[in-house]
Amino acid sequence: MKLIIFDIDGVLLRGFKALPYAADIVNDLRKEGYLISFLTNNSTQTPEIYSERLINAGIQASPDEVMSSAIATAVYLKSISQKGTRILAVGEKGIIKALTDAGFNVIDYSDNEPVEYVVVGMDRGFNYEKLARAQKEIWQNGAKLIGTNYDTIFPIEGGDVRPGGGVMVVAIEACTRQKATIIGKPEPITLELILDKYNIGRTEAMIVGDNLDTDILAGKRAGIATVFVLSGIHSEKDISKLKPDSIPDFILKDLSTLFDCI
């Protein structure tokens, strides 16, 4: 094993606080020479912000080590469209910056000209106006719908949860009758980008996650080892509902025993 890929929220962090053993295990892995990558479906924040959050929680991290569904969405769109393509973004700073940095024209809502894509991520300012504009672009103007992820639940501090970005995606799907192309987990795109970046083979990488429907399924689809940690929204009871080919390779109570999996 050469590369360890960590989901962030629910595995390393809960809000702005490090979860038990998170800082020690990441820092110890670095000392042993393992490559580290951080992966999140949260499209609201930039890699720089995530790196700062991790560092403030005692976990060594650089922006270059952070892969988000926002970054992956921008990479995907660059592969199928041209620089300057007009995009309506339903989302926050992370997705808007990723698309803008990739050379796309992310329009203001006051711009009434048609767009080619509607890109949807988590948006805590989501409202009827944004829903109606997305519907118009897709229904009337033929724009294609791209979703950063289908996550309906987002864990926060204190063990509480909030609606995830998938809620916005599903709402727009419902009023446009168009199925979104999803980029983030459980699709393998983000993991494949990480493997390509580090030039690492599938048998040399491992993903550590707390969500069976996203982290673990993405790992299975990408063909890498999967470690499920009981620190997020899923429990051991949820594992019994899985098909045999979806069961994690390793199941841990917490990160203290991660070296045993490696």
N, C-alpha and C positions, 0 to 999 in steps of 0.2 A: 504494500500500500504506500502510495506517495502523496496523494492529495486527499485532504479531508474537507468536505463542503458542509458548512453549517447553515441551516436555517437560522434566522435571527430571532424573531419574535416568538416566544414560547419555548425556545431551546436555550438561547444565550441571554435574552433579555425578556423582562416583563415590564413594559413601559420603559422607564429609564433605569431600572435596577437590574443588575446581573442576577441571574438565577444561580442556585447553589452549584459550586464547582466549575462554573462556566469560565471564569477568568483563569483559574489554575490550569484547567485542562487545555485551553487554547495556548496559553503561554508555555506549558510543558511540551506540547506537540511541536511548537516552533523550536524549542531547545533541542529536540530530538531530530530535527531536520525535515519535518513534514511540511509540505506546502499547505497553506490554509486559504480557503475562499469562503466568502459569506454570500448567501443567496436569500433574497426576499421577494415575495409577491407584492409587497407594498409599493405602489407606484407614486406615493405622495411625496417621498423624500429623495434627495439626491444622494449619491454615494458619499459625498463629503459630509453630509449631515449624519448618515448612518455611521460613518467612521468616527465622527465626533462622539456620538452616543455610546458606541462601544468603548472608546478610549476613556470616556468619563466614568464608565462602569468598571474600569480596570482591565479591559480586554484590548490587547494590542491589535490595531487594525489600520489599514491605509485605504483611501478611497479606491485605489486601483484593485483592491481585493474584493470589492463589493459588486455583485451582479444583482440587478433588480429587474422586475418585469418591465419597467419603463425603459431601461437601457436595451433590453432584448427586443422590445417592440420597435424601437427606433432602428435597430440593426435589421430586423425582419423587413420593415418597410423600405429601407434603403436597397434591399435585395430585389424588390418588386416594383419600385417606382423611382421617379427622378427627383433630383434636388429641386426645391422650390414648390413641390406638390402642396396644394392647399389642404389643410387638415383642420377639422373641428375637434378640439380636445375637451372631453368631459373629464376633468381631473384637476390635480393640484400641481404644485411647483415641480415635483419630480418628473412627471410625464411631459409637462410643457417644456422644461429645460432639455430633456433628453431628445425630444423631437426637434427643437430649435437648434440644438448643437449639431444634430445630424443633417441640418440644411433644409428642413421642411418649413413651410410657411404656416405657422399655427395662427389662425385668424382670431381676431377679436369678435365677440358676439355682435358687435355693431356692424360688422362687415356682412352684408346680405348676399354677396355673390356665392355661387355653389362651391362645394368642396368635393374632393375625391374620396376622402376617408373621414369617418367618425371614429375617433380613438377614445376608448372609455377606461378609466381607472377609478380608484377610490376617490370620491369627491364629497367632502363634508359640507360643501355648499350646494349640493345637488338640489334642484328645484324643478317646478313645473316648466319654467321658461327653458331651461336647458334640455329637458326631456322633449319639449315640443320642437325645439330647433333641431335636435338630433333626428327626430322623427321626420321632419321636413326634408332634411338632407338625404336621408335614406329612401324615404317613401316617394318623394317628388323628384329628387335630383339624381337618384341612383348611386349615392355614395355607398362605399363598402364599410361594414361594421367590424372593427377590431377591438377586442377586449384584452386588457392586460392580464386579467385572471377572473376566475369564477368564485373566488372566496366569498362566502356569505357571512363568515364570522371572523372578527379580528380581536385577538386577546389583548387586554390592557392590564395595568397594575391592579393588584388586589384580587386577582382571579376573575375579574369581570370581563365581559366581552362587548363589542360594538359591531354594527353592520360592516361588512367588508365590501370591497370594490365590486364583487360579483353581483351585489344587489342592484347597482346602477346598470350593469351590463344586461341583467335579466329584464329590468324594467324597459330598456330600450328595445330589446328583442321582442318583448310582448307587444309593444305598440307599433312595431315595424314589420313583424312577421319575418324578420331576417335573422338567421343564426350567426352569431359572432364567430370570427376566427380568434381563438384564444392563444396567447403567446406564453404566459407564465405557467407555473406548475398547476396541474399535473402533466402538461405537455412537456416533452423533453428538451425543448429548444434552449432554455436557459442553461441547463446542464451541459448540453453539447457545445455551447459557446464557451463555457468555462474549460471544458476538456481541450478544445481547440486552442484556447489562449495559452494554456500551460503545456500543450503538446503531450498530454497524458492519455494513456490507453484506458479503456473502460474497466479493465481488471485491476487497475492501479488507483481507482478512485472510490470514495465512499461518501454518501450523503447522510447527515444526521438531522432528523426532523421529528416533529411532534404531531404532525398531521398525516393521517393515513391516506386521506383523499388527495392530498397535494404532494407533500414531500416524498412519501414512500412510493406512491404510484409513479411519480416522475422518475424516481430512481430506478424502479422496475422497468419503465419504458425506455430509459436511457441505457439499461444494461449494466448498472453499477451496483455495488453493495449498498444495502440500506440498514440504517440503525434507527429504531423507533424509541424515543425517550418519553416517558410518562410524565411530562411536565407541561403539557398543553391541553387541548380540548378533547383529545381522545384517550380512552382508557383500555385496559386489557380486555374488557368485555366487548369492545368494538372489534378487536382482532378476530374474535370467534365468528363474526359475520362476514369475514373476507373470504374470497375464493383462494384456493391454495397458492396460485401463482402471484397473489397480491400480499401474502404474509411477509412481514419484514424479516430480513436475515438475522437481525439481533434485536432484542427487546430489553431496554434498560430502565430501571427505576429513576436514575438520574445519571449525570455525566461522570460520576466518580469512577465508574468501571469501563469507560470508553476504551482505554488502552487494551483491555482484554479482547475486544472485538478486532482491533487492528492486528 
